[in-house]
Amino acid sequence: MKRMVVGMLALIAAATPTIAQETSPPNLTARSIHRRAVEAVIWGMPAVNFDRMFQAMRKAGGEENQIVYWSGIPDWKNQTLTPNPSTVYLMPFIDTKGTDPMVLEIPPASGGEITGTVMDAWQAALDDVGPAGVDKGKGGKYLILPPGYAGTIPEGYIRLASDTRMAYALLRSNVGSGSEADVAKAVAYARQVKLYPLSLASDPPTTTFVDAVGTVYDSTIPYDLRFFEALDRFVQREPWLDRDKAMIDQLKSIGIDRGKPFEPSPETRKILEQAAGEAQALLEQRYEALFTPPFYEGRQWALPVPHDLSEGLSNLFSKPGTYPVDDRGTFFSFAFSSIKHLGSGQFYLVTIRDKDGKAFDGGSSYRLTVPAKAPVSLYWSATVYDRDTHGLIRDQKWSSRGSNSPGLETNADGSVDILFGPEAPAGKETNWVPTRSGERWEVIFRFYGPRKPLFEKTWSLPDIEQVAEQRGQ
């Protein structure tokens, strides 16, 4: 026993210098910065997501209180997170500057239709617009109020109170058949949207539209120092919300402090870069976990939005005892919008694996057979994204095929085969979505104007299955 005690004391003595070294002030500080930076990435994801989109708009030539839009069906250059390349997008970026409410005017759904949501800068939904929104397709004047606004609100406006100085809306001008004429019609209808200060409502100025077609509009998430630079811009601009005050000192410790420049030392920069990489790995792990349970039992499709998160995004996280920051960070690492009433205007299913549970391989060929009578009043689409960035795969002819894709071939029973792979199958290009060898990918299947059979699951979407390669000639 005595020998054992002596041995243990020797081990402790040998370990003491190591423990002392690990708990030295420099090491404790470095580890604290690393831990807090990882949490800052997860907590600040929707804020950085918003800032990345806003900075992309500014790079395209736009400013606050203008509308960036695409004057055609977006191609791969629209590098927002999992966008829909089967519709005409427009995004008003709203800045109340703390004093003046802004009016977002949505036209009546006659000769066109807008689907979308107005959000605060944390991307929490203020409300939906259009036929599935408050105006029910009649059109309306949505009044976005600055934080704490106490002024008089005139009659005839739909009041949306924002907790943040800036806000934005993700709007889609729905396209009919996908023909050039229908696209042009959807673009013309989109430009009927108006944005102006309430103080100028008696004689509104002309709304400025910034066309992003042909521009690489890159708002994908950078897991490096740029993430913290974007988070700093957000913190400098927006008020602290009560729910987030615990993060004030956390961010100060990594160099983000309101009213002070963000100037990390070379040593801190290295720590922040490492922390961003670790946060990315954590978010990837959480993303994959969101596919359990699946939407259909025994299949790979899922709606990767946990209930607490969808509820929180629709009520500004007002439910006591619930603040799903981890799920929120995961969600906004691959998406750029929330919805007030999920399932009323649109519904999404996502998959990252084939029928056999294997991750999609960019060098292999696959088929999705969409059964006849899909439960939609508008259209459905299947879109491929880069699994690593959650953006559209770059330099591709197109990224999506859907019921409104020109020339889409239908089977005799009314079903449709959507084909995925690095090369088009012979004679089947109109039903093909390209992938890239050596890269991972994922699919979002969208239902616009979803109907009851989808939610009752009397109509179901089969899994994507790998098939023998059938390359073009």
matplotlib code that plots the C-alpha trace (Angstrom):
import matplotlib.pyplot as plt

x = [0.0, 2.8, 4.4, 1.1, 0.7, 4.3, 3.6, 0.4, 2.2, 4.9, 2.3, 0.7, 4.0, 4.8, 1.4, 1.6, 3.7, 1.3, -1.8, -0.1, 0.8, -2.7, -4.2, -1.8, -3.5, -2.6, -3.9, -7.1, -7.7, -7.2, -9.5, -12.1, -12.0, -12.3, -15.3, -17.1, -16.4, -17.9, -21.1, -21.1, -21.2, -24.2, -26.0, -25.2, -26.0, -29.3, -27.7, -24.7, -27.0, -28.9, -25.8, -24.3, -27.4, -27.4, -23.8, -24.4, -27.1, -24.8, -22.1, -24.8, -25.3, -28.2, -28.8, -31.2, -34.8, -34.4, -35.4, -33.0, -34.7, -33.9, -35.4, -35.5, -35.3, -32.2, -29.3, -26.3, -25.1, -27.8, -25.7, -28.1, -28.8, -31.0, -32.9, -35.7, -34.5, -38.1, -39.4, -38.8, -37.2, -37.4, -36.0, -36.7, -34.1, -35.8, -34.1, -36.4, -33.3, -35.0, -37.5, -39.5, -41.8, -41.5, -44.4, -44.1, -47.0, -48.0, -50.3, -53.5, -53.2, -54.7, -52.5, -49.9, -49.2, -46.7, -45.7, -43.4, -42.7, -41.6, -38.9, -36.8, -33.1, -32.9, -35.0, -37.9, -41.2, -43.3, -46.0, -46.7, -47.9, -50.0, -52.8, -51.3, -50.6, -52.6, -53.9, -55.3, -54.5, -56.3, -53.0, -52.1, -49.9, -47.6, -46.2, -42.9, -42.4, -39.0, -38.3, -40.4, -42.4, -45.2, -46.5, -49.9, -50.7, -53.0, -56.0, -55.6, -52.1, -51.1, -49.0, -45.7, -43.7, -40.0, -37.5, -34.7, -33.8, -33.5, -35.8, -36.3, -38.8, -38.3, -40.9, -41.5, -43.5, -44.8, -44.3, -46.9, -45.6, -42.0, -42.2, -40.4, -43.8, -44.8, -41.4, -41.7, -45.2, -44.0, -41.2, -43.6, -45.9, -43.0, -42.1, -45.6, -44.3, -43.6, -41.3, -41.4, -41.4, -44.7, -43.9, -44.0, -47.1, -49.2, -46.8, -44.6, -41.3, -40.5, -39.2, -35.7, -35.2, -31.7, -31.4, -29.1, -29.3, -25.8, -24.3, -22.7, -24.9, -22.9, -24.4, -23.2, -21.8, -18.0, -16.6, -13.6, -12.8, -15.4, -18.2, -17.1, -16.7, -20.3, -21.5, -19.7, -21.5, -24.8, -24.0, -22.9, -26.2, -28.9, -30.2, -29.6, -32.7, -33.5, -33.4, -29.8, -28.2, -26.2, -24.2, -22.9, -19.9, -19.4, -18.9, -16.7, -14.3, -13.8, -13.5, -17.0, -18.2, -20.7, -19.0, -15.6, -13.7, -13.3, -9.5, -8.4, -4.7, -3.0, -3.2, -6.9, -7.6, -6.1, -8.3, -11.4, -10.7, -10.3, -13.5, -15.4, -14.3, -15.3, -18.7, -19.2, -18.6, -21.0, -23.7, -23.1, -23.7, -26.9, -28.1, -27.8, -29.7, -32.7, -33.5, -34.7, -37.6, -38.4, -41.6, -42.7, -41.9, -39.1, -38.1, -35.3, -37.4, -37.7, -38.8, -35.6, -37.3, -38.0, -41.3, -39.8, -37.9, -40.8, -42.9, -40.2, -39.6, -43.3, -43.8, -40.5, -39.4, -41.9, -42.7, -41.2, -38.6, -37.9, -35.1, -33.8, -30.6, -28.8, -31.6, -31.9, -28.2, -28.4, -31.5, -29.9, -26.7, -28.7, -31.8, -32.5, -36.1, -38.7, -42.4, -45.2, -47.7, -45.8, -47.7, -50.2, -48.4, -45.5, -44.0, -40.6, -39.1, -35.4, -33.2, -29.4, -29.5, -30.8, -33.3, -30.6, -29.5, -26.3, -25.2, -25.6, -22.5, -22.0, -20.5, -23.4, -26.9, -30.2, -33.9, -36.9, -40.3, -42.9, -46.3, -49.2, -51.6, -49.1, -50.9, -50.2, -52.4, -49.4, -46.4, -43.7, -40.0, -36.9, -33.7, -30.1, -27.7, -24.0, -24.0, -21.0, -22.2, -26.0, -25.9, -26.6, -23.9, -21.8, -21.4, -24.4, -26.9, -29.8, -30.3, -33.9, -36.7, -40.4, -44.0, -43.5, -40.3, -40.6, -40.5, -40.7, -41.7, -44.5, -44.9, -48.1, -49.5, -49.0, -45.9, -42.7, -39.1, -36.5, -33.0, -29.8, -26.2, -23.0, -24.2, -27.6, -29.2, -29.7, -32.8, -33.8, -32.1, -35.4, -35.9, -32.3, -30.7, -26.9, -24.5, -20.7, -18.4, -16.4, -19.0, -21.8, -25.3, -28.8, -32.3, -35.2, -38.6, -41.0, -44.8, -46.3, -49.9, -49.8, -53.0, -54.4, -53.2, -49.6, -50.2, -52.6, -49.9, -52.4, -50.0, -46.4, -43.1, -40.8, -37.1, -34.5, -32.8, -29.5, -29.7, -27.3, -25.6, -27.3, -25.2, -26.0, -24.4]
y = [0.0, 2.3, 1.7, 2.5, 5.8, 6.8, 6.0, 8.0, 11.0, 10.7, 10.8, 13.8, 15.6, 14.8, 16.1, 19.3, 21.3, 20.3, 21.3, 24.6, 25.2, 24.5, 26.8, 29.6, 33.0, 33.0, 29.5, 30.1, 33.3, 31.5, 28.6, 31.0, 33.0, 29.7, 28.4, 31.7, 32.1, 28.7, 29.7, 33.1, 31.5, 29.3, 32.1, 34.8, 32.7, 34.4, 37.8, 37.0, 35.3, 38.6, 40.8, 38.6, 39.1, 42.8, 43.2, 41.2, 43.7, 46.6, 45.0, 44.7, 48.5, 48.7, 50.4, 50.4, 50.9, 49.6, 46.3, 43.8, 41.5, 39.1, 40.1, 36.5, 33.0, 33.0, 30.8, 29.5, 33.1, 33.5, 32.2, 32.7, 29.7, 27.1, 29.5, 28.5, 28.8, 28.4, 31.7, 35.4, 36.7, 40.2, 41.2, 44.6, 45.6, 47.9, 50.4, 52.4, 54.3, 54.3, 56.9, 56.5, 53.5, 52.1, 51.0, 47.8, 47.8, 44.4, 44.6, 42.6, 39.1, 39.9, 39.3, 37.8, 36.5, 37.2, 34.6, 35.6, 36.8, 40.1, 39.4, 41.3, 41.3, 38.1, 36.6, 35.9, 36.3, 39.4, 38.1, 36.5, 38.5, 37.7, 35.2, 33.1, 36.2, 38.9, 40.6, 37.3, 38.3, 41.6, 43.5, 45.6, 48.2, 46.6, 49.1, 48.1, 49.9, 50.7, 49.3, 50.9, 53.0, 55.0, 57.2, 57.2, 54.6, 55.7, 53.5, 51.2, 49.8, 46.3, 46.9, 44.9, 45.8, 45.0, 44.6, 45.5, 48.7, 46.8, 44.2, 42.5, 40.5, 37.5, 37.7, 35.4, 36.5, 33.1, 32.1, 30.1, 27.8, 29.0, 30.3, 33.5, 35.3, 34.0, 35.0, 38.5, 38.8, 37.7, 40.3, 43.0, 42.1, 42.0, 45.6, 46.7, 46.2, 49.5, 50.6, 54.1, 56.0, 56.5, 60.2, 60.4, 58.2, 61.1, 61.3, 58.2, 58.4, 55.9, 52.6, 51.8, 48.2, 46.8, 44.0, 41.2, 39.1, 38.3, 39.2, 36.6, 37.3, 35.4, 35.3, 31.8, 31.5, 31.9, 29.9, 32.2, 35.7, 37.1, 35.6, 37.7, 40.8, 40.4, 39.8, 42.9, 45.0, 43.6, 44.4, 47.9, 48.6, 46.8, 47.1, 44.4, 42.4, 41.4, 37.7, 38.1, 40.2, 37.2, 37.4, 41.0, 40.0, 36.8, 38.9, 41.5, 38.7, 37.9, 41.6, 42.5, 45.5, 48.1, 51.5, 50.0, 48.8, 45.0, 44.7, 41.2, 40.5, 38.0, 35.4, 36.1, 35.9, 32.4, 31.3, 32.7, 30.9, 27.6, 28.2, 28.9, 25.7, 23.8, 25.5, 24.5, 20.8, 21.0, 22.6, 19.9, 17.2, 18.9, 19.3, 15.6, 14.9, 16.9, 14.2, 12.0, 11.3, 11.5, 13.0, 9.6, 6.6, 4.5, 7.1, 9.7, 12.9, 15.3, 18.8, 19.9, 22.5, 21.4, 22.5, 24.7, 26.6, 27.1, 28.2, 30.6, 32.1, 32.8, 34.4, 36.2, 33.6, 34.9, 31.6, 31.5, 28.8, 28.1, 29.6, 27.1, 28.8, 25.6, 24.7, 28.2, 28.4, 25.1, 26.2, 29.5, 27.8, 26.4, 28.6, 32.4, 32.9, 32.0, 31.7, 32.8, 30.1, 27.1, 25.1, 27.7, 29.0, 26.7, 23.5, 21.9, 18.4, 17.9, 14.8, 14.2, 10.5, 8.0, 5.2, 3.0, 5.6, 6.5, 10.1, 11.4, 11.1, 13.8, 11.3, 8.8, 8.8, 8.9, 9.0, 10.5, 9.5, 12.1, 10.5, 11.9, 14.4, 16.2, 18.0, 21.6, 24.4, 26.2, 24.0, 21.7, 21.6, 19.6, 21.5, 20.4, 22.2, 22.0, 20.0, 21.9, 25.5, 25.0, 27.2, 26.2, 24.2, 26.7, 26.9, 24.6, 25.1, 24.9, 23.6, 22.5, 20.8, 21.2, 21.0, 24.4, 23.6, 24.1, 20.8, 18.6, 15.0, 13.2, 9.4, 7.7, 7.4, 11.1, 10.6, 12.5, 11.1, 13.7, 12.5, 13.6, 13.0, 14.6, 14.1, 14.2, 10.8, 10.3, 12.1, 13.1, 16.4, 18.3, 16.1, 16.2, 18.2, 18.2, 17.3, 17.5, 14.5, 14.6, 16.8, 16.1, 17.4, 17.6, 18.1, 20.3, 19.4, 22.4, 22.4, 25.8, 26.0, 22.7, 20.7, 18.3, 15.1, 16.2, 16.7, 13.7, 11.7, 10.1, 11.3, 10.5, 11.3, 8.3, 8.3, 9.1, 5.9, 5.3, 4.0, 2.7, 5.6, 6.5, 9.3, 11.4, 10.8]
z = [0.0, 0.9, -2.5, -4.2, -2.3, -3.2, -6.8, -6.9, -5.3, -7.9, -10.7, -9.2, -8.8, -12.5, -13.6, -11.6, -14.0, -16.9, -14.9, -14.0, -17.6, -18.8, -16.2, -16.9, -17.6, -21.3, -21.9, -19.9, -21.9, -25.2, -24.3, -23.1, -26.4, -28.3, -26.4, -26.5, -30.2, -31.0, -29.1, -30.8, -34.2, -33.3, -31.5, -34.2, -37.3, -38.3, -37.7, -39.9, -42.5, -42.7, -42.9, -45.6, -47.8, -47.1, -48.0, -51.2, -52.0, -51.4, -53.6, -56.4, -56.1, -53.6, -50.3, -47.4, -48.3, -51.8, -53.3, -54.8, -57.3, -60.2, -63.5, -64.6, -63.2, -61.0, -62.0, -59.9, -59.4, -56.8, -54.0, -51.2, -49.0, -50.7, -52.9, -55.2, -58.9, -60.2, -59.1, -59.4, -56.1, -54.7, -51.3, -49.8, -47.2, -44.7, -42.4, -40.0, -38.7, -35.3, -36.2, -39.4, -40.0, -43.5, -45.7, -47.8, -50.3, -51.7, -54.8, -55.1, -56.5, -59.8, -62.8, -60.4, -56.9, -54.2, -51.7, -48.8, -45.3, -43.6, -41.0, -38.4, -38.8, -36.7, -39.5, -37.2, -39.0, -38.4, -40.8, -44.2, -47.2, -50.2, -50.6, -47.7, -45.6, -43.8, -46.9, -48.2, -51.8, -51.7, -51.4, -48.4, -46.9, -44.3, -41.9, -40.4, -37.1, -35.4, -32.0, -29.3, -31.7, -29.9, -32.7, -34.2, -36.8, -39.5, -40.6, -43.5, -42.5, -41.4, -38.3, -38.0, -34.9, -35.3, -32.4, -34.7, -36.6, -39.9, -41.4, -44.7, -46.7, -48.8, -51.6, -54.6, -57.6, -58.7, -62.3, -64.2, -66.9, -66.7, -70.3, -71.2, -71.4, -67.9, -66.4, -67.9, -66.5, -63.0, -63.2, -64.2, -61.3, -58.8, -59.7, -58.5, -54.9, -53.3, -50.4, -48.9, -45.5, -43.8, -43.6, -47.4, -47.8, -49.2, -52.2, -52.2, -53.9, -56.7, -55.3, -56.3, -57.7, -58.0, -60.5, -59.4, -62.6, -63.8, -60.4, -58.1, -55.1, -52.5, -49.0, -48.1, -44.6, -44.3, -41.4, -40.9, -39.6, -42.0, -39.8, -36.8, -38.9, -40.1, -36.5, -35.4, -38.0, -36.8, -33.1, -33.9, -35.7, -33.8, -30.3, -27.7, -27.1, -23.5, -24.5, -25.6, -23.0, -21.6, -24.9, -24.3, -22.2, -24.1, -27.3, -25.5, -24.6, -28.3, -29.3, -30.4, -28.3, -29.3, -30.0, -30.4, -33.4, -34.0, -34.2, -33.0, -32.6, -34.8, -32.0, -31.5, -35.2, -35.3, -32.4, -34.0, -37.2, -35.4, -33.4, -36.6, -38.1, -35.0, -35.0, -38.6, -37.7, -34.8, -37.0, -39.7, -37.0, -35.8, -39.4, -40.1, -36.8, -38.0, -40.5, -37.7, -37.5, -41.2, -42.6, -44.0, -41.8, -43.3, -45.8, -46.1, -46.6, -43.6, -42.6, -40.8, -38.7, -35.1, -33.6, -30.9, -33.6, -36.0, -33.1, -31.9, -35.3, -35.6, -32.2, -31.8, -29.2, -26.7, -25.1, -21.6, -20.9, -24.5, -26.7, -29.2, -30.1, -31.3, -33.6, -34.8, -35.6, -37.5, -39.5, -40.6, -41.7, -44.6, -45.0, -45.4, -44.4, -41.8, -42.3, -39.9, -40.9, -42.2, -44.7, -45.8, -48.8, -49.2, -47.7, -48.1, -47.7, -47.7, -48.2, -48.0, -48.6, -51.2, -50.7, -49.2, -46.7, -48.5, -49.0, -52.5, -54.7, -57.3, -59.7, -59.6, -61.3, -59.5, -60.2, -58.3, -59.5, -58.5, -58.4, -60.4, -58.9, -56.7, -53.9, -55.0, -56.3, -57.9, -58.7, -57.3, -57.8, -56.9, -56.5, -56.0, -53.7, -52.8, -49.6, -48.2, -48.9, -49.1, -52.2, -55.8, -57.4, -59.3, -63.1, -63.9, -66.7, -64.2, -60.7, -60.6, -62.4, -61.6, -62.8, -64.4, -66.2, -69.9, -71.8, -68.8, -69.9, -68.1, -67.9, -69.2, -65.7, -65.0, -62.9, -63.6, -63.4, -62.3, -63.0, -61.2, -62.2, -63.6, -67.3, -68.9, -69.7, -73.4, -74.6, -71.0, -70.6, -69.9, -66.8, -65.6, -62.8, -63.0, -60.1, -60.0, -59.6, -56.3, -54.5, -52.1, -52.7, -51.2, -52.5, -51.5, -52.8, -52.7, -52.7, -53.5, -52.6, -50.7, -50.3, -47.7, -49.3, -48.5, -44.8, -44.5, -46.3, -48.6, -51.3, -50.6, -52.2, -52.8, -52.0, -54.6, -55.8, -57.5, -61.0, -63.7, -65.6, -68.9, -70.2, -73.2, -76.6]

ax = plt.figure().add_subplot(projection="3d")
ax.plot(x, y, z, "-o")
ax.set_aspect("equal")
plt.show()
